[in-house]
Amino acid sequence: MSEFVLRHVKITDPGGPHHDEVADILVKDGRIDRIDARLKSNAHEVRIAGLHLSPGWVDLRAHFRDPGQEWKQGIPNGLDSAAAGGFTTVCVLPSTDPVIDGRSGVEYVQRKAAGHAVRLLPLGAITKGLKGEQLAELHDMQLAGAAGFSDDQRAIRNSRLMLLALQYVNGLPGAPLPVMSWPQDPDLSAFGLMHEGPMSTRLGMKGLPAIAETMQLARDLALLEYAGGHLHASTISTAASVDLIRQAKARKLKVTASVAAHNLLLDDGCLRGFETCYKVLPPLRDATHIAALREGVKDGTIDAIVSDHRPEDREHKVLEFGPAAFGIIGLETAFAAANTALKGGMSLRRIIERFSHGPRAVLGLPVVHVEERSPADLTLFDPEADWTCAENDLPSRSHNTPFLGQRFAGRPVGIVGNGQLKLAPAFASAAAN
């Protein structure tokens, strides 16, 4: 469908020329052709009650399990899941088999994603094989199109190696790409299963102490202050981490941070029934930490809300709590979870900024606004929708989520990207009518 009209859409575009307007939008050949309150056109119409529109959302952290474990997700299926969640761009992690630690891995995932409505941005590994022993080919991966560097959930123990990564990236042409650290001291967090606190004591489970995160983050921030570069703290989860990031930004360090949407909504009390669908890293924390994370999102200390999408099959997830894999799928539910958690305490404008402008700034991507003659990189959503998540709302091949049956406030409707209109399963008929 090369030409269509989005009817009676409320535009949420912080800093854009049409922010807070209600208008019709004509999309033609992949660009926004016209924006008008009452647009006359014979093009195909998309009319959905309560429809809002914003610049396309960007997810900084997702697993598609390709290459190596395609049966859990795969790139085409992962991109379909991203579209259903309202994301027009998604960064995929390098912890695959083999690891994406060179040019060939970056080019492989780009080829697999070609032609889809969702843009895929590969993240390259910081160290070869994610082993934390030797820097990967960072410059070569940047030239191939890597958007940043991450060792996923493997902290770099060697401080000198982390220092070299920051220095190396800072010396490459252009603005330094983000070195995405995993702030978790592996010795302090060893064998932990959930947040360390009264609930872990009551349940008799080994805890993951908050200090394991803040100790590692403090080290990485000290290295950043010494070396320069761009440090991105991935999925922080503690009050002390929010304070550290806030202080570092006050000192004008080039540091950004993200939080997983589910860490804004769910607390460690969810684990009372030992259900493995709530087993995530970083763990679900208590109310004090959650309040600090929400405040960090509100005041801009935390730049981006991410899905931390980690598909797992039943053989790795439906087990006793101890051996079960960490992680949930989050692409389809990230906005709904965040909006439900933050609604009432934060404006819709700020929430959308953490899904669109904030992640773009982390990656150094150009600012995108909803305006005539600009590329149609758009997310469609309804912030007031009252709905309950069901299996047919989840295109993901894996369904390891705690949100089946969860009632949410707000939901993604679909995206416009790469010249294509792609709607979430519940709204697919609107594209066909």
Secondary structure as the mmCIF struct_conf table of DSSP 4:
data_model
#
loop_
_struct_conf.conf_type_id
_struct_conf.id
_struct_conf.beg_label_comp_id
_struct_conf.beg_label_asym_id
_struct_conf.beg_label_seq_id
_struct_conf.end_label_comp_id
_struct_conf.end_label_asym_id
_struct_conf.end_label_seq_id
STRN STRN1 GLU A 3 ILE A 11
TURN_TY1_P TURN_TY1_P1 PRO A 14 GLY A 15
BEND BEND1 GLY A 16 GLY A 16
TURN_TY1_P TURN_TY1_P2 PRO A 17 ASP A 20
STRN STRN2 VAL A 22 LYS A 28
TURN_TY1_P TURN_TY1_P3 ASP A 29 GLY A 30
STRN STRN3 ARG A 31 ASP A 36
BEND BEND2 ALA A 37 ARG A 38
BEND BEND3 ALA A 43 ALA A 43
STRN STRN4 HIS A 44 VAL A 46
TURN_TY1_P TURN_TY1_P4 ALA A 49 GLY A 50
STRN STRN5 HIS A 52 PRO A 55
HELX_LH_PP_P HELX_LH_PP_P1 GLY A 56 GLY A 56
STRN STRN6 TRP A 57 ALA A 62
TURN_TY1_P TURN_TY1_P5 ASP A 66 GLY A 68
HELX_RH_3T_P HELX_RH_3T_P1 GLU A 70 LYS A 72
HELX_RH_AL_P HELX_RH_AL_P1 ILE A 75 ALA A 84
TURN_TY1_P TURN_TY1_P6 GLY A 85 GLY A 86
STRN STRN7 PHE A 87 VAL A 92
BEND BEND4 PRO A 94 PRO A 94
BEND BEND5 THR A 96 PRO A 98
BEND BEND6 GLY A 102 GLY A 102
HELX_RH_AL_P HELX_RH_AL_P2 ARG A 103 ALA A 113
TURN_TY1_P TURN_TY1_P7 ALA A 114 GLY A 115
BEND BEND7 ALA A 117 VAL A 118
STRN STRN8 ARG A 119 GLY A 124
HELX_LH_PP_P HELX_LH_PP_P2 ALA A 125 ALA A 125
BEND BEND8 ILE A 126 ILE A 126
STRN STRN9 THR A 127 THR A 127
HELX_RH_3T_P HELX_RH_3T_P2 LYS A 128 LEU A 130
BEND BEND9 GLY A 132 GLN A 134
STRN STRN10 LEU A 135 LEU A 135
HELX_RH_AL_P HELX_RH_AL_P3 LEU A 138 ALA A 144
TURN_TY1_P TURN_TY1_P8 GLY A 145 GLY A 145
STRN STRN11 GLY A 148 SER A 150
TURN_TY1_P TURN_TY1_P9 ASP A 152 GLN A 153
HELX_RH_AL_P HELX_RH_AL_P4 SER A 159 GLY A 171
BEND BEND10 LEU A 172 ALA A 175
HELX_LH_PP_P HELX_LH_PP_P3 PRO A 176 PRO A 178
STRN STRN12 VAL A 179 SER A 181
TURN_TY1_P TURN_TY1_P10 PRO A 186 PHE A 191
STRN STRN13 MET A 194 HIS A 195
BEND BEND11 GLY A 197 GLY A 197
HELX_RH_AL_P HELX_RH_AL_P5 PRO A 198 LEU A 203
TURN_TY1_P TURN_TY1_P11 GLY A 204 GLY A 204
STRN STRN14 GLY A 207 LEU A 208
HELX_RH_AL_P HELX_RH_AL_P6 ALA A 210 ALA A 227
BEND BEND12 GLY A 229 GLY A 229
STRN STRN15 LEU A 231 ALA A 233
TURN_TY1_P TURN_TY1_P12 SER A 234 THR A 235
BEND BEND13 THR A 238 THR A 238
HELX_RH_AL_P HELX_RH_AL_P7 ALA A 239 ALA A 250
TURN_TY1_P TURN_TY1_P13 ARG A 251 LYS A 252
STRN STRN16 VAL A 255 ALA A 260
HELX_RH_AL_P HELX_RH_AL_P8 ALA A 261 LEU A 265
HELX_RH_3T_P HELX_RH_3T_P3 ASP A 268 GLY A 273
HELX_RH_3T_P HELX_RH_3T_P4 THR A 276 TYR A 278
BEND BEND14 LEU A 281 PRO A 282
HELX_LH_PP_P HELX_LH_PP_P4 PRO A 283 LEU A 284
HELX_RH_AL_P HELX_RH_AL_P9 ALA A 287 ASP A 299
TURN_TY1_P TURN_TY1_P14 GLY A 300 GLY A 300
BEND BEND15 THR A 301 ILE A 302
STRN STRN17 ALA A 304 VAL A 306
STRN STRN18 HIS A 309 HIS A 309
HELX_RH_AL_P HELX_RH_AL_P10 ARG A 314 LYS A 317
BEND BEND16 VAL A 318 LEU A 319
TURN_TY1_P TURN_TY1_P15 PHE A 321 PRO A 323
BEND BEND17 ALA A 324 ALA A 324
HELX_LH_PP_P HELX_LH_PP_P5 ALA A 325 PHE A 326
STRN STRN19 ILE A 328 ILE A 328
TURN_TY1_P TURN_TY1_P16 LEU A 331 THR A 333
HELX_RH_AL_P HELX_RH_AL_P11 ALA A 334 LEU A 342
STRN STRN20 LYS A 343 LYS A 343
TURN_TY1_P TURN_TY1_P17 GLY A 344 GLY A 345
STRN STRN21 MET A 346 MET A 346
HELX_RH_AL_P HELX_RH_AL_P12 LEU A 348 PHE A 355
TURN_TY1_P TURN_TY1_P18 SER A 356 SER A 356
HELX_RH_AL_P HELX_RH_AL_P13 HIS A 357 LEU A 363
TURN_TY1_P TURN_TY1_P19 GLY A 364 GLY A 364
HELX_LH_PP_P HELX_LH_PP_P6 LEU A 365 VAL A 367
TURN_TY1_P TURN_TY1_P20 GLU A 372 ARG A 373
BEND BEND18 SER A 374 SER A 374
STRN STRN22 PRO A 375 PRO A 375
STRN STRN23 LEU A 378 THR A 388
HELX_RH_3T_P HELX_RH_3T_P5 GLU A 391 ASP A 393
BEND BEND19 ARG A 397 ARG A 397
BEND BEND20 PRO A 402 PRO A 402
TURN_TY1_P TURN_TY1_P21 LEU A 404 GLY A 405
STRN STRN24 ARG A 407 GLY A 417
TURN_TY1_P TURN_TY1_P22 ASN A 418 GLY A 419
STRN STRN25 GLN A 420 LEU A 423
HELX_RH_3T_P HELX_RH_3T_P6 PRO A 425 PHE A 427
HELX_RH_AL_P HELX_RH_AL_P14 ALA A 428 ALA A 432
#
